[in-house]
Amino acid sequence: MNAHLPDAVTLRTALGLAIRAPSVHNIQPWQWRVGTDSLHLYADPARRLMYTDPDGRDVLVSCGAALNHCVVALAALGWRSKIRRLPNPDEPLHLAAIEVYPHAADEVDITLAAAIPRRRTDRRIFSSWPVAHGDISIMGVRAARMGVAMRHVEPSVDLRAALAQAVWQHIGDAGYLDELTRWSGRYATATGVPAFNVPDSGPHSPIPGRIFAGTAFAQPAEAPAADDHSVLLALGSAQDDDLARLRVGEATSLVLLSATGLGLASCPVTEPLEVPKARAVIRADAFEDREFPQMLLRVGWAPINAEPLPSTPRLPLDEIVVRLDGARFT
């Protein structure tokens, strides 16, 4: 291995953490390629959801989250990253090239990396404990360092209606429902949303959740939706292009890992942004039409005495990491 990259064991450790990033329906739409002196992230178009994600925005945000997970993991292992995003205009699927340099890890690096294997997408009703303003500020500052605006949203009547309308519009879309059925309610598979990770979507939840197929996980006992004191955070970008969406994915990773490090539970909320009318309402409500919303995050305290969430499966590393020339990475 070239001296500009860490050894293969370190790389496999970092990439093993990178693929723990959340992705829409857990499709894991990324491929990593290892060069002689750099790492490269590519989008995998074969994994795009044509009805759920018609413009490919979810793929870019998901890949951006994997990119930041990788950078965070490398930092904790003693390697600072230099990223070139969208490095080749002739290869739109080539999302990032990473060069690394030895650099001592600090406390934040280690805390964020330690949060990667502990983070879960928690779709349950959260507890009545309020989220501290200081915790929200920490997440907002870290998103801002990525060039991404974060807003704490108090859902208005119009926004709540838009969130609910997005759910019902999807329910009437046969193509979307077929896609959702194929990618959720799964058992013993490495992709898709496992049945044992998803509770029923409560009709009285403060933020309506996506209605998945084949749910097999109970909402916590004695946790009424009215007591849910989670907060809704919106991440937005000044532009609405591929680069902006990739950067918001990176910020999404950073906010989620920060929340986990603070002891908070979290859940990406992507469905409303997949429906143009709902997205327009969110843009007006959360950003006064100044930024484009790219991600919503529900953050709060996990239900008291609730059953721990299982880890969502991931594809084997050997299936999504190859050498730059296409050879097997060992």
ZAMIVO-959041 format. One record per residue (C-alpha): residue number from 1; chain; x negated, y, z. Coordinates in nm, 3 decimals. Layout:
k=NUM c=A u=X v=Y w=Z
...
This chain:
k=1 c=A u=0.000 v=0.000 w=0.000
k=2 c=A u=-0.124 v=0.345 w=-0.093
k=3 c=A u=-0.257 v=0.547 w=0.201
k=4 c=A u=0.011 v=0.811 w=0.142
k=5 c=A u=0.285 v=0.569 w=0.246
k=6 c=A u=0.313 v=0.378 w=0.571
k=7 c=A u=0.267 v=0.002 w=0.564
k=8 c=A u=0.543 v=-0.229 w=0.442
k=9 c=A u=0.661 v=-0.317 w=0.793
k=10 c=A u=0.708 v=0.050 w=0.881
k=11 c=A u=0.888 v=0.117 w=0.553
k=12 c=A u=1.122 v=-0.177 w=0.603
k=13 c=A u=1.198 v=-0.053 w=0.955
k=14 c=A u=1.278 v=0.298 w=0.829
k=15 c=A u=1.487 v=0.174 w=0.537
k=16 c=A u=1.665 v=-0.072 w=0.763
k=17 c=A u=1.779 v=0.226 w=0.968
k=18 c=A u=1.854 v=0.435 w=0.657
k=19 c=A u=2.113 v=0.186 w=0.534
k=20 c=A u=2.302 v=0.217 w=0.863
k=21 c=A u=2.436 v=0.549 w=0.729
k=22 c=A u=2.813 v=0.572 w=0.691
k=23 c=A u=2.963 v=0.558 w=0.344
k=24 c=A u=3.316 v=0.583 w=0.211
k=25 c=A u=3.484 v=0.243 w=0.264
k=26 c=A u=3.136 v=0.113 w=0.355
k=27 c=A u=3.055 v=0.071 w=-0.016
k=28 c=A u=2.687 v=0.156 w=0.045
k=29 c=A u=2.643 v=0.328 w=-0.295
k=30 c=A u=2.264 v=0.363 w=-0.283
k=31 c=A u=1.948 v=0.200 w=-0.403
k=32 c=A u=1.599 v=0.267 w=-0.270
k=33 c=A u=1.288 v=0.234 w=-0.486
k=34 c=A u=0.939 v=0.226 w=-0.341
k=35 c=A u=0.658 v=0.382 w=-0.546
k=36 c=A u=0.285 v=0.382 w=-0.480
k=37 c=A u=0.297 v=0.709 w=-0.286
k=38 c=A u=0.665 v=0.802 w=-0.257
k=39 c=A u=1.016 v=0.675 w=-0.185
k=40 c=A u=1.306 v=0.733 w=-0.421
k=41 c=A u=1.681 v=0.735 w=-0.359
k=42 c=A u=1.922 v=0.651 w=-0.641
k=43 c=A u=2.301 v=0.642 w=-0.653
k=44 c=A u=2.452 v=0.311 w=-0.760
k=45 c=A u=2.737 v=0.397 w=-1.001
k=46 c=A u=2.869 v=0.039 w=-0.991
k=47 c=A u=2.987 v=0.102 w=-0.633
k=48 c=A u=3.184 v=0.418 w=-0.698
k=49 c=A u=3.555 v=0.403 w=-0.610
k=50 c=A u=3.734 v=0.539 w=-0.915
k=51 c=A u=4.068 v=0.613 w=-0.747
k=52 c=A u=3.949 v=0.709 w=-0.400
k=53 c=A u=3.655 v=0.914 w=-0.530
k=54 c=A u=3.742 v=1.027 w=-0.885
k=55 c=A u=3.478 v=1.303 w=-0.904
k=56 c=A u=3.199 v=1.109 w=-0.731
k=57 c=A u=3.177 v=1.353 w=-0.439
k=58 c=A u=3.204 v=1.081 w=-0.175
k=59 c=A u=2.915 v=0.891 w=-0.334
k=60 c=A u=2.687 v=1.194 w=-0.313
k=61 c=A u=2.782 v=1.274 w=0.045
k=62 c=A u=2.730 v=0.908 w=0.142
k=63 c=A u=2.389 v=0.900 w=-0.025
k=64 c=A u=2.294 v=1.225 w=0.145
k=65 c=A u=2.371 v=1.065 w=0.481
k=66 c=A u=2.143 v=0.771 w=0.394
k=67 c=A u=1.871 v=1.016 w=0.290
k=68 c=A u=1.879 v=1.191 w=0.626
k=69 c=A u=1.894 v=0.863 w=0.817
k=70 c=A u=1.573 v=0.764 w=0.636
k=71 c=A u=1.402 v=1.096 w=0.713
k=72 c=A u=1.506 v=1.072 w=1.079
k=73 c=A u=1.376 v=0.714 w=1.104
k=74 c=A u=1.045 v=0.804 w=0.942
k=75 c=A u=1.001 v=1.101 w=1.175
k=76 c=A u=1.046 v=0.880 w=1.481
k=77 c=A u=0.789 v=0.640 w=1.337
k=78 c=A u=0.534 v=0.919 w=1.300
k=79 c=A u=0.587 v=1.036 w=0.941
k=80 c=A u=0.707 v=1.379 w=0.829
k=81 c=A u=0.901 v=1.387 w=0.500
k=82 c=A u=0.885 v=1.627 w=0.208
k=83 c=A u=1.198 v=1.590 w=-0.005
k=84 c=A u=1.255 v=1.682 w=-0.369
k=85 c=A u=1.627 v=1.664 w=-0.434
k=86 c=A u=1.759 v=1.585 w=-0.783
k=87 c=A u=1.398 v=1.577 w=-0.909
k=88 c=A u=1.474 v=1.479 w=-1.269
k=89 c=A u=1.758 v=1.650 w=-1.462
k=90 c=A u=1.746 v=1.369 w=-1.718
k=91 c=A u=1.821 v=1.113 w=-1.445
k=92 c=A u=2.132 v=1.233 w=-1.259
k=93 c=A u=2.139 v=0.914 w=-1.051
k=94 c=A u=1.791 v=0.991 w=-0.912
k=95 c=A u=1.895 v=1.185 w=-0.604
k=96 c=A u=1.573 v=1.232 w=-0.409
k=97 c=A u=1.200 v=1.169 w=-0.403
k=98 c=A u=1.030 v=1.157 w=-0.063
k=99 c=A u=0.663 v=1.203 w=0.013
k=100 c=A u=0.547 v=1.140 w=0.369
k=101 c=A u=0.261 v=1.263 w=0.585
k=102 c=A u=0.146 v=1.149 w=0.930
k=103 c=A u=0.300 v=1.363 w=1.203
k=104 c=A u=0.356 v=1.297 w=1.571
k=105 c=A u=0.719 v=1.234 w=1.664
k=106 c=A u=0.883 v=1.468 w=1.912
k=107 c=A u=1.167 v=1.408 w=2.158
k=108 c=A u=1.441 v=1.514 w=1.914
k=109 c=A u=1.305 v=1.281 w=1.644
k=110 c=A u=1.317 v=0.986 w=1.881
k=111 c=A u=1.661 v=1.075 w=2.020
k=112 c=A u=1.815 v=1.102 w=1.674
k=113 c=A u=1.656 v=0.780 w=1.549
k=114 c=A u=1.767 v=0.595 w=1.862
k=115 c=A u=2.124 v=0.705 w=1.785
k=116 c=A u=2.127 v=0.533 w=1.443
k=117 c=A u=2.196 v=0.176 w=1.559
k=118 c=A u=2.441 v=0.302 w=1.825
k=119 c=A u=2.654 v=0.521 w=1.600
k=120 c=A u=2.995 v=0.383 w=1.507
k=121 c=A u=3.285 v=0.516 w=1.301
k=122 c=A u=3.548 v=0.525 w=1.577
k=123 c=A u=3.899 v=0.560 w=1.432
k=124 c=A u=4.076 v=0.521 w=1.767
k=125 c=A u=4.260 v=0.780 w=1.973
k=126 c=A u=3.997 v=0.957 w=2.185
k=127 c=A u=4.013 v=1.039 w=2.555
k=128 c=A u=4.143 v=1.351 w=2.726
k=129 c=A u=3.794 v=1.474 w=2.812
k=130 c=A u=3.718 v=1.799 w=2.626
k=131 c=A u=3.409 v=1.837 w=2.409
k=132 c=A u=3.175 v=2.098 w=2.556
k=133 c=A u=3.124 v=2.416 w=2.355
k=134 c=A u=2.749 v=2.373 w=2.401
k=135 c=A u=2.761 v=2.033 w=2.233
k=136 c=A u=2.951 v=2.180 w=1.939
k=137 c=A u=2.691 v=2.457 w=1.916
k=138 c=A u=2.405 v=2.206 w=1.902
k=139 c=A u=2.571 v=2.025 w=1.612
k=140 c=A u=2.647 v=2.350 w=1.434
k=141 c=A u=2.291 v=2.480 w=1.464
k=142 c=A u=2.150 v=2.155 w=1.327
k=143 c=A u=2.391 v=2.165 w=1.032
k=144 c=A u=2.295 v=2.527 w=0.965
k=145 c=A u=1.929 v=2.429 w=0.946
k=146 c=A u=2.029 v=2.209 w=0.652
k=147 c=A u=2.191 v=2.510 w=0.481
k=148 c=A u=2.541 v=2.381 w=0.560
k=149 c=A u=2.821 v=2.574 w=0.732
k=150 c=A u=3.005 v=2.400 w=1.016
k=151 c=A u=3.336 v=2.524 w=1.150
k=152 c=A u=3.531 v=2.408 w=1.454
k=153 c=A u=3.882 v=2.387 w=1.311
k=154 c=A u=4.198 v=2.434 w=1.514
k=155 c=A u=4.446 v=2.274 w=1.272
k=156 c=A u=4.721 v=2.514 w=1.169
k=157 c=A u=5.071 v=2.401 w=1.072
k=158 c=A u=4.971 v=2.426 w=0.705
k=159 c=A u=4.655 v=2.222 w=0.762
k=160 c=A u=4.837 v=1.949 w=0.953
k=161 c=A u=5.090 v=1.931 w=0.672
k=162 c=A u=4.811 v=1.906 w=0.414
k=163 c=A u=4.642 v=1.626 w=0.608
k=164 c=A u=4.965 v=1.431 w=0.627
k=165 c=A u=5.045 v=1.500 w=0.261
k=166 c=A u=4.710 v=1.356 w=0.154
k=167 c=A u=4.795 v=1.029 w=0.328
k=168 c=A u=5.137 v=1.007 w=0.169
k=169 c=A u=5.014 v=1.103 w=-0.177
k=170 c=A u=4.769 v=0.815 w=-0.166
k=171 c=A u=5.037 v=0.574 w=-0.050
k=172 c=A u=5.224 v=0.649 w=-0.374
k=173 c=A u=4.919 v=0.584 w=-0.595
k=174 c=A u=4.913 v=0.222 w=-0.714
k=175 c=A u=4.551 v=0.238 w=-0.832
k=176 c=A u=4.437 v=0.380 w=-0.499
k=177 c=A u=4.630 v=0.118 w=-0.303
k=178 c=A u=4.481 v=-0.164 w=-0.507
k=179 c=A u=4.132 v=-0.025 w=-0.447
k=180 c=A u=4.200 v=0.022 w=-0.076
k=181 c=A u=4.329 v=-0.333 w=-0.043
k=182 c=A u=4.013 v=-0.471 w=-0.207
k=183 c=A u=3.781 v=-0.270 w=0.017
k=184 c=A u=3.948 v=-0.291 w=0.359
k=185 c=A u=4.082 v=-0.553 w=0.597
k=186 c=A u=3.773 v=-0.762 w=0.532
k=187 c=A u=3.626 v=-1.054 w=0.720
k=188 c=A u=3.266 v=-1.180 w=0.708
k=189 c=A u=3.154 v=-0.958 w=0.421
k=190 c=A u=2.857 v=-0.719 w=0.397
k=191 c=A u=3.054 v=-0.437 w=0.233
k=192 c=A u=3.395 v=-0.281 w=0.281
k=193 c=A u=3.581 v=-0.192 w=0.599
k=194 c=A u=3.610 v=-0.486 w=0.840
k=195 c=A u=3.954 v=-0.556 w=0.984
k=196 c=A u=3.810 v=-0.564 w=1.336
k=197 c=A u=3.682 v=-0.206 w=1.306
k=198 c=A u=4.014 v=-0.044 w=1.221
k=199 c=A u=4.321 v=0.020 w=1.441
k=200 c=A u=4.660 v=0.111 w=1.304
k=201 c=A u=4.689 v=0.476 w=1.209
k=202 c=A u=4.903 v=0.634 w=1.478
k=203 c=A u=5.181 v=0.855 w=1.341
k=204 c=A u=5.137 v=1.097 w=1.631
k=205 c=A u=4.757 v=1.122 w=1.610
k=206 c=A u=4.633 v=1.483 w=1.602
k=207 c=A u=4.443 v=1.406 w=1.281
k=208 c=A u=4.625 v=1.150 w=1.064
k=209 c=A u=4.394 v=0.862 w=0.976
k=210 c=A u=4.367 v=0.672 w=0.651
k=211 c=A u=4.611 v=0.381 w=0.639
k=212 c=A u=4.385 v=0.080 w=0.581
k=213 c=A u=4.493 v=-0.270 w=0.485
k=214 c=A u=4.482 v=-0.562 w=0.728
k=215 c=A u=4.399 v=-0.378 w=1.049
k=216 c=A u=4.311 v=-0.609 w=1.340
k=217 c=A u=4.185 v=-0.376 w=1.613
k=218 c=A u=4.408 v=-0.241 w=1.888
k=219 c=A u=4.436 v=0.120 w=1.989
k=220 c=A u=4.320 v=0.163 w=2.351
k=221 c=A u=4.582 v=0.091 w=2.615
k=222 c=A u=4.724 v=0.388 w=2.802
k=223 c=A u=4.575 v=0.643 w=2.562
k=224 c=A u=4.861 v=0.850 w=2.422
k=225 c=A u=4.785 v=1.054 w=2.113
k=226 c=A u=4.894 v=1.369 w=2.296
k=227 c=A u=4.597 v=1.332 w=2.532
k=228 c=A u=4.341 v=1.312 w=2.251
k=229 c=A u=4.101 v=1.604 w=2.304
k=230 c=A u=3.877 v=1.542 w=2.006
k=231 c=A u=3.765 v=1.833 w=1.792
k=232 c=A u=3.778 v=1.863 w=1.416
k=233 c=A u=3.460 v=1.989 w=1.251
k=234 c=A u=3.447 v=2.095 w=0.886
k=235 c=A u=3.122 v=2.098 w=0.689
k=236 c=A u=3.111 v=2.320 w=0.383
k=237 c=A u=2.874 v=2.450 w=0.117
k=238 c=A u=2.848 v=2.774 w=-0.077
k=239 c=A u=2.840 v=2.580 w=-0.405
k=240 c=A u=3.036 v=2.274 w=-0.513
k=241 c=A u=2.773 v=2.094 w=-0.720
k=242 c=A u=2.578 v=1.771 w=-0.679
k=243 c=A u=2.298 v=1.933 w=-0.481
k=244 c=A u=2.542 v=2.092 w=-0.236
k=245 c=A u=2.723 v=1.764 w=-0.182
k=246 c=A u=2.398 v=1.579 w=-0.123
k=247 c=A u=2.290 v=1.840 w=0.133
k=248 c=A u=2.624 v=1.817 w=0.312
k=249 c=A u=2.571 v=1.441 w=0.334
k=250 c=A u=2.238 v=1.505 w=0.503
k=251 c=A u=2.403 v=1.747 w=0.744
k=252 c=A u=2.679 v=1.492 w=0.809
k=253 c=A u=2.415 v=1.242 w=0.918
k=254 c=A u=2.249 v=1.497 w=1.144
k=255 c=A u=2.577 v=1.600 w=1.310
k=256 c=A u=2.689 v=1.239 w=1.362
k=257 c=A u=2.355 v=1.136 w=1.512
k=258 c=A u=2.354 v=1.446 w=1.731
k=259 c=A u=2.702 v=1.357 w=1.856
k=260 c=A u=2.594 v=1.000 w=1.930
k=261 c=A u=2.285 v=1.125 w=2.111
k=262 c=A u=2.509 v=1.344 w=2.327
k=263 c=A u=2.723 v=1.043 w=2.417
k=264 c=A u=3.015 v=1.142 w=2.194
k=265 c=A u=3.220 v=0.924 w=1.962
k=266 c=A u=3.278 v=1.034 w=1.603
k=267 c=A u=3.466 v=0.953 w=1.286
k=268 c=A u=3.424 v=1.096 w=0.933
k=269 c=A u=3.759 v=1.204 w=0.789
k=270 c=A u=3.730 v=1.195 w=0.411
k=271 c=A u=4.080 v=1.127 w=0.280
k=272 c=A u=4.215 v=1.486 w=0.281
k=273 c=A u=3.916 v=1.604 w=0.076
k=274 c=A u=3.995 v=1.344 w=-0.193
k=275 c=A u=4.325 v=1.519 w=-0.270
k=276 c=A u=4.276 v=1.856 w=-0.449
k=277 c=A u=4.574 v=2.033 w=-0.291
k=278 c=A u=4.476 v=1.928 w=0.059
k=279 c=A u=4.115 v=2.026 w=-0.003
k=280 c=A u=4.227 v=2.372 w=-0.117
k=281 c=A u=4.427 v=2.420 w=0.205
k=282 c=A u=4.127 v=2.309 w=0.413
k=283 c=A u=3.904 v=2.552 w=0.226
k=284 c=A u=4.141 v=2.839 w=0.300
k=285 c=A u=4.209 v=2.738 w=0.661
k=286 c=A u=3.858 v=2.645 w=0.772
k=287 c=A u=3.639 v=2.864 w=0.551
k=288 c=A u=3.864 v=3.153 w=0.439
k=289 c=A u=3.790 v=3.042 w=0.080
k=290 c=A u=3.419 v=3.124 w=0.120
k=291 c=A u=3.272 v=2.772 w=0.132
k=292 c=A u=3.379 v=2.446 w=-0.024
k=293 c=A u=3.474 v=2.179 w=0.230
k=294 c=A u=3.280 v=1.858 w=0.174
k=295 c=A u=3.331 v=1.664 w=0.499
k=296 c=A u=3.556 v=1.660 w=0.803
k=297 c=A u=3.438 v=1.500 w=1.127
k=298 c=A u=3.644 v=1.410 w=1.430
k=299 c=A u=3.429 v=1.419 w=1.744
k=300 c=A u=3.528 v=1.344 w=2.102
k=301 c=A u=3.483 v=1.115 w=2.399
k=302 c=A u=3.558 v=0.749 w=2.342
k=303 c=A u=3.859 v=0.610 w=2.526
k=304 c=A u=3.786 v=0.516 w=2.886
k=305 c=A u=3.739 v=0.141 w=2.942
k=306 c=A u=3.802 v=0.075 w=2.574
k=307 c=A u=3.662 v=-0.230 w=2.401
k=308 c=A u=3.321 v=-0.159 w=2.240
k=309 c=A u=3.327 v=-0.126 w=1.864
k=310 c=A u=3.139 v=-0.393 w=1.670
k=311 c=A u=2.867 v=-0.293 w=1.428
k=312 c=A u=2.983 v=-0.268 w=1.067
k=313 c=A u=2.793 v=-0.511 w=0.840
k=314 c=A u=2.543 v=-0.391 w=0.582
k=315 c=A u=2.397 v=-0.542 w=0.266
k=316 c=A u=2.063 v=-0.720 w=0.309
k=317 c=A u=1.771 v=-0.486 w=0.262
k=318 c=A u=1.632 v=-0.699 w=-0.021
k=319 c=A u=1.944 v=-0.629 w=-0.229
k=320 c=A u=1.909 v=-0.251 w=-0.224
k=321 c=A u=1.533 v=-0.190 w=-0.198
k=322 c=A u=1.301 v=-0.261 w=-0.492
k=323 c=A u=0.971 v=-0.130 w=-0.614
k=324 c=A u=0.975 v=0.159 w=-0.857
k=325 c=A u=0.891 v=-0.080 w=-1.143
k=326 c=A u=1.186 v=-0.304 w=-1.049
k=327 c=A u=0.978 v=-0.572 w=-0.879
k=328 c=A u=1.086 v=-0.719 w=-0.546
k=329 c=A u=0.977 v=-0.519 w=-0.242
k=330 c=A u=0.805 v=-0.734 w=0.019
